[in-house]
Amino acid sequence: MTSGEAEVTVMEEKPARTRLISGPGMLLVWLYGVMVVGAVSRSAYQIATEFDRAPLAYSLSAVAGLVYGFITYSLVRGGERARRAAQVCCAAELAGVLTVGTWTLIEPSAFPDATVWSDYGMGYVFIPVLLPLSALYWLRKSRSATR
C-alpha cells in the first residue's frame, strides 16, 4: 500500500429486521403480554394449590401462557424468522382454542375447572380466540408490506 492510498474495509451489512410491532403490532404485543400475565399467574397458583382438582385444565392454561409468551417475544424480536415462528405458534394457539373450546362444550365434565381456552375464551372476553386470528392477519399483512 502506498502512502497516498487509504485502506478501505468493506463491512458486510446485515439486513434490517422487519419490525412487527409498528402500528397494530404494538397492540398485539400489549394484549399478548396481558395474556401471558393472566394465564401464567392463574395456572401457577392453581397448579401450586389445587392441581389434583383439575390437572388437565391447569396444565393447558400453563401451556397457553407459554405460547403467549413465545408469541410476545417473537413479535418484539422482529425479523422474518420470528414472524414465521409467531405464525406457527398463532396457528397452534388457534387450533388449541378451537379444540379445547369445542371439547368444553361437548364434554364439560372433562374440565372440572375452566382453562384459558374453555368456551373459546369466554372467561377472558373471547380474547383467546380473537387474538390469534388478529395476529395471523397482522403477520400476513406485515410480510406482504415488506415485499
DSSP file with accessible surface (Angstrom, degrees, kcal/mol):
  #  RESIDUE AA STRUCTURE BP1 BP2  ACC     N-H-->O    O-->H-N    N-H-->O    O-->H-N    TCO  KAPPA ALPHA  PHI   PSI    X-CA   Y-CA   Z-CA
    1    1 A M              0   0  147      0, 0.0     2,-0.1     0, 0.0     6,-0.0   0.000 360.0 360.0 360.0 133.8    0.0    0.0    0.0
    2    2 A T    >   -     0   0   83      1,-0.1     3,-1.3     4,-0.1     0, 0.0  -0.424 360.0-106.3 -86.3 166.8    1.4    3.4   -0.9
    3    3 A S  T 3  S+     0   0  137      1,-0.3    -1,-0.1    -2,-0.1     0, 0.0   0.762 117.9  52.9 -66.2 -23.7    1.3    6.4    1.4
    4    4 A G  T 3  S+     0   0   73      2,-0.1     2,-0.4     0, 0.0    -1,-0.3   0.583  93.3  86.0 -87.6 -10.6   -1.4    8.1   -0.6
    5    5 A E    <   -     0   0  120     -3,-1.3     2,-0.4     3,-0.0     0, 0.0  -0.752  66.3-148.1 -95.9 137.8   -3.8    5.1   -0.5
    6    6 A A        -     0   0   85     -2,-0.4     2,-0.5    -5,-0.0    -4,-0.1  -0.821  22.5-115.8-100.8 141.4   -6.2    4.6    2.3
    7    7 A E        -     0   0  144     -2,-0.4     2,-0.6    -6,-0.0    -1,-0.0  -0.638  30.2-157.6 -77.2 127.0   -7.2    1.1    3.3
    8    8 A V        -     0   0  122     -2,-0.5     2,-0.5     2,-0.0    -1,-0.0  -0.935   4.1-162.8-109.8 123.2  -10.9    0.6    2.7
    9    9 A T        -     0   0  101     -2,-0.6     2,-0.7     2,-0.0    -2,-0.0  -0.912  10.1-146.4-105.4 131.4  -12.6   -2.1    4.6
   10   10 A V        -     0   0  135     -2,-0.5     2,-0.5     2,-0.0    -2,-0.0  -0.876  12.0-155.1 -97.8 118.9  -15.9   -3.2    3.3
   11   11 A M        -     0   0  156     -2,-0.7     2,-0.5     1,-0.0    -2,-0.0  -0.815  17.0-126.0 -95.8 132.5  -18.3   -4.1    6.1
   12   12 A E        -     0   0  188     -2,-0.5     2,-0.4     1,-0.0    -1,-0.0  -0.635  26.5-136.7 -77.1 123.2  -21.0   -6.5    5.2
   13   13 A E        -     0   0  174     -2,-0.5    -1,-0.0     1,-0.0     3,-0.0  -0.666   8.2-134.9 -85.4 136.6  -24.3   -5.0    6.2
   14   14 A K        -     0   0  192     -2,-0.4     2,-0.1     1,-0.1     3,-0.1  -0.679  31.8-105.3 -83.4 141.2  -26.8   -7.2    7.9
   15   15 A P        -     0   0  121      0, 0.0     2,-0.1     0, 0.0    -1,-0.1  -0.416  41.3-106.1 -65.9 141.5  -30.3   -6.8    6.6
   16   16 A A        -     0   0   97      1,-0.1     2,-0.2    -2,-0.1    63,-0.0  -0.416  36.2-108.8 -67.1 142.4  -32.5   -4.8    8.9
   17   17 A R        -     0   0  143     62,-0.1     2,-0.4     1,-0.1    -1,-0.1  -0.497  32.2-111.4 -71.2 139.9  -35.1   -6.8   10.9
   18   18 A T        -     0   0   36     -2,-0.2    61,-2.3     1,-0.1     2,-0.4  -0.578  32.8-125.5 -70.4 125.0  -38.6   -6.3    9.8
   19   19 A R        +     0   0  158     -2,-0.4     3,-0.2    59,-0.2    57,-0.1  -0.610  30.3 177.8 -75.4 127.1  -40.4   -4.5   12.6
   20   20 A L  S    S+     0   0    1     55,-0.6    -1,-0.1    -2,-0.4    56,-0.1   0.443  71.8  65.0-104.7  -4.7  -43.5   -6.4   13.7
   21   21 A I  S    S+     0   0   27     55,-0.2     2,-0.3    54,-0.1     5,-0.2   0.135  71.0 113.0-110.2  22.5  -44.5   -4.1   16.5
   22   22 A S  S >  S-     0   0   54     -3,-0.2     3,-2.0     3,-0.1     5,-0.1  -0.677  86.1 -21.0 -88.9 148.3  -45.3   -1.0   14.5
   23   23 A G  T >> S+     0   0   59     -2,-0.3     3,-1.5     1,-0.3     4,-0.8  -0.298 141.8   6.0  59.3-127.5  -48.9    0.2   14.4
   24   24 A P  H 3> S+     0   0   73      0, 0.0     4,-2.1     0, 0.0    -1,-0.3   0.749 122.1  72.3 -61.7 -22.5  -51.3   -2.6   15.3
   25   25 A G  H <> S+     0   0    0     -3,-2.0     4,-2.2     1,-0.2    -2,-0.2   0.857  92.5  55.7 -61.0 -34.0  -48.4   -4.9   16.1
   26   26 A M  H <> S+     0   0  101     -3,-1.5     4,-2.3     2,-0.2    -1,-0.2   0.900 105.8  51.0 -66.4 -38.7  -47.8   -2.9   19.3
   27   27 A L  H  X S+     0   0  103     -4,-0.8     4,-2.9     2,-0.2     5,-0.2   0.911 108.8  52.0 -63.9 -40.3  -51.4   -3.5   20.4
   28   28 A L  H  X S+     0   0   11     -4,-2.1     4,-3.0     2,-0.2     5,-0.3   0.920 108.7  50.1 -61.4 -43.4  -50.9   -7.2   19.8
   29   29 A V  H  X S+     0   0   21     -4,-2.2     4,-2.5     2,-0.2    -2,-0.2   0.932 112.1  48.1 -60.9 -43.8  -47.7   -7.2   21.9
   30   30 A W  H  X S+     0   0  162     -4,-2.3     4,-2.2     2,-0.2    -2,-0.2   0.939 114.0  45.6 -63.0 -47.8  -49.6   -5.5   24.7
   31   31 A L  H  X S+     0   0   44     -4,-2.9     4,-2.4     2,-0.2    -2,-0.2   0.913 113.7  48.7 -64.7 -42.7  -52.5   -7.9   24.5
   32   32 A Y  H  X S+     0   0    0     -4,-3.0     4,-2.4    -5,-0.2    -1,-0.2   0.898 109.6  53.9 -63.9 -36.9  -50.3  -10.9   24.4
   33   33 A G  H  X S+     0   0   25     -4,-2.5     4,-2.2    -5,-0.3    -2,-0.2   0.921 108.6  48.2 -61.8 -42.6  -48.3   -9.5   27.3
   34   34 A V  H  X S+     0   0   70     -4,-2.2     4,-2.7     1,-0.2    -1,-0.2   0.921 111.4  50.6 -63.0 -41.7  -51.5   -9.2   29.4
   35   35 A M  H  X S+     0   0    5     -4,-2.4     4,-2.9     2,-0.2     5,-0.4   0.860 106.8  54.7 -66.5 -35.5  -52.5  -12.7   28.4
   36   36 A V  H  X S+     0   0   35     -4,-2.4     4,-2.7     2,-0.2     5,-0.4   0.967 111.6  44.0 -58.7 -51.7  -49.1  -14.0   29.5
   37   37 A V  H  X S+     0   0   99     -4,-2.2     4,-2.1     1,-0.2     5,-0.4   0.937 117.2  45.9 -61.0 -46.3  -49.5  -12.5   32.9
   38   38 A G  H  X S+     0   0   22     -4,-2.7     4,-2.0    -5,-0.2     5,-0.2   0.947 118.2  39.7 -63.1 -49.6  -53.1  -13.7   33.2
   39   39 A A  H  X S+     0   0    0     -4,-2.9     4,-2.4    -5,-0.2     5,-0.2   0.923 119.1  44.7 -69.9 -44.1  -52.5  -17.3   32.1
   40   40 A V  H  X S+     0   0   61     -4,-2.7     4,-2.7    -5,-0.4     5,-0.2   0.937 115.9  45.2 -69.0 -44.8  -49.2  -17.9   33.8
   41   41 A S  H  X S+     0   0   67     -4,-2.1     4,-2.2    -5,-0.4     5,-0.2   0.932 116.0  46.8 -66.8 -41.6  -50.2  -16.4   37.2
   42   42 A R  H  X S+     0   0   66     -4,-2.0     4,-2.5    -5,-0.4    -2,-0.2   0.949 116.4  43.1 -63.4 -49.3  -53.6  -18.1   37.2
   43   43 A S  H  X S+     0   0    4     -4,-2.4     4,-3.1    -5,-0.2     5,-0.3   0.887 111.8  54.1 -68.1 -36.9  -52.1  -21.5   36.2
   44   44 A A  H  X S+     0   0   54     -4,-2.7     4,-2.2    -5,-0.2    -1,-0.2   0.937 112.0  44.9 -62.1 -44.5  -49.2  -21.2   38.6
   45   45 A Y  H  X S+     0   0  152     -4,-2.2     4,-2.1    -5,-0.2     5,-0.3   0.939 116.0  46.3 -62.9 -47.0  -51.5  -20.5   41.5
   46   46 A Q  H  X S+     0   0   14     -4,-2.5     4,-2.5     1,-0.2    -2,-0.2   0.895 113.3  48.3 -66.0 -39.8  -53.9  -23.3   40.5
   47   47 A I  H  X S+     0   0   64     -4,-3.1     4,-0.7     1,-0.2    -1,-0.2   0.910 114.8  46.7 -66.4 -38.9  -51.1  -25.9   40.0
   48   48 A A  H  < S+     0   0   85     -4,-2.2    -2,-0.2    -5,-0.3    -1,-0.2   0.830 125.9  26.3 -72.6 -31.3  -49.5  -25.0   43.3
   49   49 A T  H  < S+     0   0   76     -4,-2.1    -2,-0.2    -5,-0.2    -3,-0.2   0.765 136.9   9.6-107.8 -29.8  -52.7  -25.1   45.3
   50   50 A E  H >X  +     0   0   57     -4,-2.5     3,-1.6    -5,-0.3     4,-0.8  -0.037  68.2 139.3-147.2  39.8  -55.2  -27.4   43.7
   51   51 A F  G >< S+     0   0   84     -4,-0.7     3,-0.6     1,-0.3     7,-0.2   0.853  72.8  61.0 -57.0 -37.9  -53.6  -29.4   40.9
   52   52 A D  G 34 S+     0   0  144      1,-0.2    -1,-0.3     2,-0.2    -5,-0.1   0.727  95.5  64.2 -66.4 -17.4  -55.3  -32.6   41.9
   53   53 A R  G <4 S-     0   0  130     -3,-1.6    -1,-0.2     1,-0.2    -2,-0.2   0.905 129.1  -6.2 -72.6 -43.4  -58.7  -31.0   41.3
   54   54 A A    <X  +     0   0    3     -4,-0.8     4,-2.3    -3,-0.6     5,-0.3  -0.439  68.3 167.3-153.5  70.6  -58.3  -30.4   37.5
   55   55 A P  H  > S+     0   0   57      0, 0.0     4,-2.3     0, 0.0     5,-0.2   0.871  79.5  50.6 -60.4 -38.5  -54.8  -31.3   36.3
   56   56 A L  H  > S+     0   0   74      2,-0.2     4,-2.6     1,-0.2     5,-0.2   0.946 111.8  46.8 -65.7 -46.4  -55.6  -31.1   32.6
   57   57 A A  H  > S+     0   0    1      1,-0.2     4,-2.0     2,-0.2    59,-0.3   0.931 115.4  45.1 -61.8 -45.9  -57.3  -27.7   32.8
   58   58 A Y  H  X S+     0   0    0     -4,-2.3     4,-1.9     1,-0.2    -1,-0.2   0.884 113.2  50.4 -69.4 -36.2  -54.4  -26.2   34.8
   59   59 A S  H  X S+     0   0   46     -4,-2.3     4,-2.4    -5,-0.3    -1,-0.2   0.909 109.6  50.7 -67.0 -40.9  -51.8  -27.7   32.6
   60   60 A L  H  X S+     0   0   36     -4,-2.6     4,-2.6     1,-0.2    -2,-0.2   0.887 108.5  52.3 -64.5 -37.0  -53.5  -26.4   29.5
   61   61 A S  H  X S+     0   0    1     -4,-2.0     4,-2.2    -5,-0.2    -1,-0.2   0.902 109.4  49.8 -65.0 -38.3  -53.6  -22.9   31.0
   62   62 A A  H  X S+     0   0   25     -4,-1.9     4,-2.1     2,-0.2    -2,-0.2   0.922 110.8  49.1 -65.3 -42.5  -49.9  -23.1   31.7
   63   63 A V  H  X S+     0   0   73     -4,-2.4     4,-2.6     1,-0.2    -2,-0.2   0.922 109.1  53.1 -62.4 -42.3  -49.2  -24.2   28.1
   64   64 A A  H  X S+     0   0    0     -4,-2.6     4,-2.8     1,-0.2    -1,-0.2   0.926 107.7  51.5 -59.0 -43.5  -51.3  -21.3   26.9
   65   65 A G  H  X S+     0   0    1     -4,-2.2     4,-2.2     1,-0.2    -1,-0.2   0.899 109.9  48.8 -60.8 -40.8  -49.3  -18.9   29.0
   66   66 A L  H  X S+     0   0  127     -4,-2.1     4,-2.4     2,-0.2    -1,-0.2   0.908 111.4  49.5 -66.2 -41.1  -46.0  -20.3   27.5
   67   67 A V  H  X S+     0   0   32     -4,-2.6     4,-2.5     2,-0.2     5,-0.2   0.934 110.8  50.0 -63.0 -44.8  -47.4  -20.0   23.9
   68   68 A Y  H  X S+     0   0    0     -4,-2.8     4,-2.4     1,-0.2    -1,-0.2   0.904 110.3  51.4 -59.5 -41.4  -48.5  -16.4   24.6
   69   69 A G  H  X S+     0   0   26     -4,-2.2     4,-2.5    -5,-0.2    -1,-0.2   0.913 110.0  47.9 -63.0 -43.2  -45.0  -15.6   26.0
   70   70 A F  H  X S+     0   0   89     -4,-2.4     4,-2.6     2,-0.2    -2,-0.2   0.907 111.7  49.7 -66.2 -40.3  -43.3  -17.0   22.9
   71   71 A I  H  X S+     0   0    0     -4,-2.5     4,-2.6     2,-0.2     5,-0.2   0.932 110.5  50.8 -64.4 -42.8  -45.5  -15.1   20.5
   72   72 A T  H  X S+     0   0   24     -4,-2.4     4,-2.2    -5,-0.2     5,-0.2   0.945 111.7  47.7 -58.2 -48.0  -44.9  -11.9   22.5
   73   73 A Y  H  X S+     0   0  135     -4,-2.5     4,-2.8     1,-0.2    -1,-0.2   0.925 111.4  50.7 -59.6 -44.4  -41.1  -12.5   22.3
   74   74 A S  H  X S+     0   0    2     -4,-2.6     4,-2.1     1,-0.2    -1,-0.2   0.904 110.0  49.5 -63.4 -40.7  -41.3  -13.2   18.6
   75   75 A L  H  < S+     0   0    1     -4,-2.6   -55,-0.6     1,-0.2    -1,-0.2   0.915 114.5  44.5 -65.1 -41.3  -43.3  -10.1   17.8
   76   76 A V  H  < S+     0   0   81     -4,-2.2    -2,-0.2    -5,-0.2    -1,-0.2   0.905 111.1  54.0 -69.5 -40.2  -40.9   -7.9   19.8
   77   77 A R  H  < S-     0   0   90     -4,-2.8    -2,-0.2    -5,-0.2    -1,-0.2   0.913  91.8-170.8 -62.4 -44.4  -37.8   -9.6   18.3
   78   78 A G     <  +     0   0    3     -4,-2.1     4,-0.4    -5,-0.2   -59,-0.2  -0.052  28.9 108.1  76.1 176.8  -38.9   -9.0   14.7
   79   79 A G  S  > S-     0   0    8    -61,-2.3     4,-2.1     3,-0.1    -1,-0.1  -0.127  80.8 -76.7  95.4 164.4  -37.4  -10.3   11.5
   80   80 A E  H  > S+     0   0   62      2,-0.2     4,-2.5     1,-0.2     5,-0.2   0.903 127.7  50.3 -67.5 -42.5  -38.6  -12.9    9.1
   81   81 A R  H  > S+     0   0  191      1,-0.2     4,-2.5     2,-0.2    -1,-0.2   0.922 112.6  47.6 -62.8 -41.9  -37.7  -16.0   11.2
   82   82 A A  H  > S+     0   0    7     -4,-0.4     4,-2.7     2,-0.2    -1,-0.2   0.894 110.3  52.9 -65.9 -38.5  -39.5  -14.5   14.2
   83   83 A R  H  X S+     0   0    2     -4,-2.1     4,-2.3     2,-0.2    -2,-0.2   0.938 111.3  45.7 -63.0 -43.8  -42.5  -13.7   12.0
   84   84 A R  H  X S+     0   0  125     -4,-2.5     4,-2.3     2,-0.2    -2,-0.2   0.915 112.7  50.3 -65.9 -41.3  -42.7  -17.2   10.8
   85   85 A A  H  X S+     0   0   31     -4,-2.5     4,-2.5     1,-0.2    -2,-0.2   0.917 111.0  49.5 -62.5 -41.6  -42.3  -18.7   14.3
   86   86 A A  H  X S+     0   0    0     -4,-2.7     4,-2.8     1,-0.2     5,-0.2   0.902 108.9  53.1 -64.7 -38.4  -45.1  -16.4   15.5
   87   87 A Q  H  X S+     0   0   52     -4,-2.3     4,-2.3     2,-0.2    -2,-0.2   0.928 109.8  47.4 -61.7 -45.7  -47.3  -17.5   12.7
   88   88 A V  H  X S+     0   0  102     -4,-2.3     4,-2.4     1,-0.2    -2,-0.2   0.934 114.4  46.8 -61.8 -44.9  -46.8  -21.2   13.6
   89   89 A C  H  X S+     0   0   27     -4,-2.5     4,-2.8     2,-0.2    -2,-0.2   0.886 111.4  51.0 -66.5 -38.5  -47.5  -20.5   17.2
   90   90 A C  H  X S+     0   0    0     -4,-2.8     4,-2.7     2,-0.2    -1,-0.2   0.903 110.7  49.0 -65.6 -38.9  -50.6  -18.4   16.5
   91   91 A A  H  X S+     0   0   50     -4,-2.3     4,-2.5    -5,-0.2    -2,-0.2   0.918 113.4  46.8 -65.5 -41.8  -51.9  -21.2   14.3
   92   92 A A  H  X S+     0   0   60     -4,-2.4     4,-2.5     2,-0.2    -2,-0.2   0.904 112.0  51.4 -65.2 -40.3  -51.2  -23.7   17.1
   93   93 A E  H  X S+     0   0    1     -4,-2.8     4,-2.8     2,-0.2    -2,-0.2   0.935 110.3  48.4 -61.1 -46.6  -52.8  -21.4   19.6
   94   94 A L  H  X S+     0   0   30     -4,-2.7     4,-2.7     1,-0.2     5,-0.2   0.926 111.1  50.2 -61.1 -42.9  -55.9  -21.1   17.4
   95   95 A A  H  X S+     0   0   51     -4,-2.5     4,-2.7     1,-0.2    -1,-0.2   0.915 111.8  49.1 -61.5 -41.1  -56.1  -24.8   17.0
   96   96 A G  H  X S+     0   0   15     -4,-2.5     4,-3.0     2,-0.2     5,-0.4   0.924 111.2  48.6 -63.8 -44.1  -55.8  -25.2   20.7
   97   97 A V  H  X S+     0   0    0     -4,-2.8     4,-2.6     1,-0.2    23,-0.4   0.932 114.8  44.9 -62.5 -45.1  -58.5  -22.7   21.4
   98   98 A L  H  X S+     0   0   78     -4,-2.7     4,-2.1    -5,-0.2     5,-0.2   0.912 116.8  45.7 -67.2 -39.8  -60.9  -24.3   18.9
   99   99 A T  H  X S+     0   0   90     -4,-2.7     4,-2.7    -5,-0.2    -2,-0.2   0.965 119.2  38.9 -66.9 -53.2  -60.2  -27.8   20.2
  100  100 A V  H  X S+     0   0    7     -4,-3.0     4,-2.8     2,-0.2    19,-0.4   0.909 115.6  53.9 -66.8 -40.0  -60.4  -27.0   23.9
  101  101 A G  H  X S+     0   0    0     -4,-2.6     4,-1.1    -5,-0.4    18,-0.4   0.931 113.5  41.8 -59.7 -44.3  -63.4  -24.7   23.3
  102  102 A T  H  X S+     0   0   55     -4,-2.1     4,-2.6    -5,-0.3     3,-0.4   0.920 113.4  53.5 -68.2 -42.7  -65.3  -27.3   21.5
  103  103 A W  H  X S+     0   0  107     -4,-2.7     4,-2.9     1,-0.2     7,-0.2   0.900 106.9  51.9 -58.9 -42.5  -64.3  -30.0   24.0
  104  104 A T  H  < S+     0   0    9     -4,-2.8    -1,-0.2     1,-0.2    -2,-0.2   0.791 112.6  45.9 -69.1 -24.8  -65.5  -28.0   26.9
  105  105 A L  H  < S+     0   0   98     -4,-1.1    -2,-0.2    -3,-0.4    -1,-0.2   0.868 118.6  40.3 -81.4 -38.6  -68.9  -27.5   25.2
  106  106 A I  H  < S+     0   0  125     -4,-2.6    -2,-0.2     1,-0.2    -3,-0.2   0.899 134.1  17.8 -75.7 -44.1  -69.3  -31.2   24.2
  107  107 A E    ><  +     0   0   90     -4,-2.9     3,-1.9    -5,-0.2     4,-0.3  -0.635  65.1 168.8-131.3  74.4  -67.9  -32.8   27.4
  108  108 A P  G >  S+     0   0   82      0, 0.0     3,-1.6     0, 0.0    -1,-0.1   0.802  74.7  67.6 -60.8 -25.4  -67.9  -30.2   30.2
  109  109 A S  G 3  S+     0   0   87      1,-0.3    -5,-0.1     3,-0.1     4,-0.0   0.714  86.1  69.7 -69.8 -17.0  -67.2  -32.9   32.8
  110  110 A A  G <  S+     0   0   34     -3,-1.9    -1,-0.3     1,-0.3   -53,-0.2   0.725 103.4  45.8 -70.2 -19.1  -63.7  -33.3   31.3
  111  111 A F    <   +     0   0   17     -3,-1.6    -1,-0.3    -4,-0.3   -57,-0.1  -0.802  62.6 177.7-126.8  86.7  -62.8  -29.9   32.7
  112  112 A P  S    S+     0   0   78      0, 0.0     2,-0.3     0, 0.0    -1,-0.1   0.742  80.7  30.7 -62.4 -20.0  -64.0  -29.5   36.3
  113  113 A D  S    S-     0   0   33     -3,-0.1   -56,-0.0    -4,-0.0     2,-0.0  -0.972  98.4 -98.6-135.1 152.8  -62.4  -26.1   36.3
  114  114 A A        -     0   0   39     -2,-0.3     2,-0.2     4,-0.1   -53,-0.1  -0.289  27.6-152.5 -73.2 152.0  -62.0  -23.7   33.4
  115  115 A T    >   -     0   0    5    -55,-0.1     3,-0.9    -4,-0.1     8,-0.2  -0.641  37.7 -99.0-106.6 175.0  -58.9  -23.2   31.3
  116  116 A V  T 3  S+     0   0    1    -59,-0.3     8,-0.2     1,-0.2     7,-0.1   0.874 127.5  43.8 -60.4 -33.7  -57.9  -20.0   29.5
  117  117 A W  T >  S+     0   0   15      3,-0.1     3,-1.2     4,-0.1    -1,-0.2   0.436  83.6 127.4 -96.1   0.8  -59.3  -21.6   26.3
  118  118 A S  G X>>S+     0   0    7     -3,-0.9     3,-1.8     1,-0.3     4,-1.0  -0.292  83.4   4.8 -59.7 141.8  -62.5  -23.0   27.8
  119  119 A D  G >45S-     0   0   51    -19,-0.4     3,-0.6   -18,-0.4    -1,-0.3   0.858 135.8 -60.7  49.3  39.9  -65.7  -22.0   25.9
  120  120 A Y  G <45S-     0   0   62     -3,-1.2     9,-0.5   -23,-0.4    -1,-0.3   0.761 102.2 -52.3  61.1  28.1  -63.4  -20.3   23.3
  121  121 A G  G X4>S+     0   0    0     -3,-1.8     5,-2.4    -4,-0.2     3,-1.9   0.727  87.3 151.5  84.8  25.4  -62.0  -18.0   26.0
  122  122 A M  G X<5S+     0   0  105     -4,-1.0     3,-1.6    -3,-0.6    -3,-0.1   0.872  71.1  58.3 -58.1 -37.1  -65.3  -16.7   27.3
  123  123 A G  G 3 <S+     0   0   73     -5,-0.5    -1,-0.3     1,-0.3    -6,-0.1   0.669 109.2  46.2 -67.5 -14.3  -63.8  -16.1   30.7
  124  124 A Y  G X 5S-     0   0   44     -3,-1.9     3,-1.9    -8,-0.2    -1,-0.3  -0.136 127.6 -96.6-117.0  32.3  -61.3  -13.8   29.0
  125  125 A V  T < 5S-     0   0  114     -3,-1.6    -3,-0.2     1,-0.3    -2,-0.1   0.837  72.4 -68.4  57.2  35.7  -63.9  -11.9   26.9
  126  126 A F  T >><S+     0   0   88     -5,-2.4     4,-2.0     1,-0.1     3,-0.9   0.576 100.5 132.3  62.1  12.9  -63.1  -14.2   23.9
  127  127 A I  H <>  +     0   0   55     -3,-1.9     4,-3.2    -6,-0.5    -2,-0.1   0.902  62.9  63.7 -59.8 -38.6  -59.7  -12.6   23.6
  128  128 A P  H 34 S+     0   0    0      0, 0.0    -1,-0.2     0, 0.0    -7,-0.2   0.794 111.1  36.3 -60.7 -24.7  -58.1  -16.1   23.3
  129  129 A V  H <> S+     0   0   23     -3,-0.9     4,-0.9    -9,-0.5    -2,-0.2   0.804 121.0  45.5 -94.0 -31.0  -60.0  -16.8   20.1
  130  130 A L  H  X S+     0   0   96     -4,-2.0     4,-2.6     2,-0.2     5,-0.2   0.851 104.4  62.9 -78.9 -33.4  -59.8  -13.3   18.6
  131  131 A L  H  X S+     0   0    5     -4,-3.2     4,-2.9    -5,-0.2     5,-0.2   0.932 103.5  44.5 -63.2 -48.5  -56.1  -12.7   19.4
  132  132 A P  H  > S+     0   0    0      0, 0.0     4,-2.8     0, 0.0     5,-0.2   0.895 113.5  52.2 -66.6 -32.8  -54.6  -15.5   17.2
  133  133 A L  H  X S+     0   0   87     -4,-0.9     4,-2.0     2,-0.2    -2,-0.2   0.946 113.6  43.7 -63.8 -45.6  -56.9  -14.5   14.3
  134  134 A S  H  X S+     0   0   62     -4,-2.6     4,-2.6     1,-0.2    -1,-0.2   0.909 114.8  49.7 -63.8 -43.0  -55.9  -10.9   14.6
  135  135 A A  H  X S+     0   0    0     -4,-2.9     4,-3.1    -5,-0.2     5,-0.3   0.910 109.2  50.8 -65.3 -43.2  -52.2  -11.8   14.9
  136  136 A L  H  X S+     0   0   43     -4,-2.8     4,-2.1    -5,-0.2    -1,-0.2   0.919 111.9  48.3 -61.4 -41.1  -52.3  -14.2   11.9
  137  137 A Y  H  X S+     0   0  158     -4,-2.0     4,-2.7    -5,-0.2    -2,-0.2   0.945 114.0  46.2 -61.7 -48.1  -53.8  -11.4    9.9
  138  138 A W  H  X S+     0   0   26     -4,-2.6     4,-3.1     1,-0.2     5,-0.2   0.916 112.1  50.2 -62.7 -43.6  -51.2   -8.9   11.1
  139  139 A L  H  X S+     0   0    0     -4,-3.1     4,-1.3     2,-0.2    -1,-0.2   0.885 112.8  46.6 -64.8 -37.7  -48.3  -11.2   10.5
  140  140 A R  H  X S+     0   0  187     -4,-2.1     4,-1.9    -5,-0.3    -2,-0.2   0.929 114.6  47.2 -68.7 -42.8  -49.5  -12.0    7.0
  141  141 A K  H  X S+     0   0   99     -4,-2.7     4,-1.9     1,-0.2    -2,-0.2   0.901 109.1  53.8 -65.4 -39.7  -50.1   -8.3    6.2
  142  142 A S  H  X S+     0   0    8     -4,-3.1     4,-0.8     1,-0.2    -1,-0.2   0.828 107.8  51.8 -66.5 -29.3  -46.7   -7.3    7.7
  143  143 A R  H >< S+     0   0  100     -4,-1.3     3,-0.6    -5,-0.2     4,-0.4   0.932 110.2  46.3 -70.9 -46.0  -45.0   -9.8    5.4
  144  144 A S  H >< S+     0   0   76     -4,-1.9     3,-0.8     1,-0.2    -2,-0.2   0.827 107.3  59.4 -69.4 -24.9  -46.7   -8.5    2.2
  145  145 A A  H 3< S+     0   0   82     -4,-1.9    -1,-0.2     1,-0.2    -2,-0.2   0.780 103.3  52.2 -71.7 -25.2  -45.8   -4.9    3.2
  146  146 A T  T <<        0   0   73     -4,-0.8    -1,-0.2    -3,-0.6    -2,-0.2   0.520 360.0 360.0 -89.9  -4.9  -42.1   -5.7    3.3
  147  147 A R    <         0   0  198     -3,-0.8    -3,-0.0    -4,-0.4    -4,-0.0  -0.388 360.0 360.0 -81.4 360.0  -42.1   -7.2   -0.2
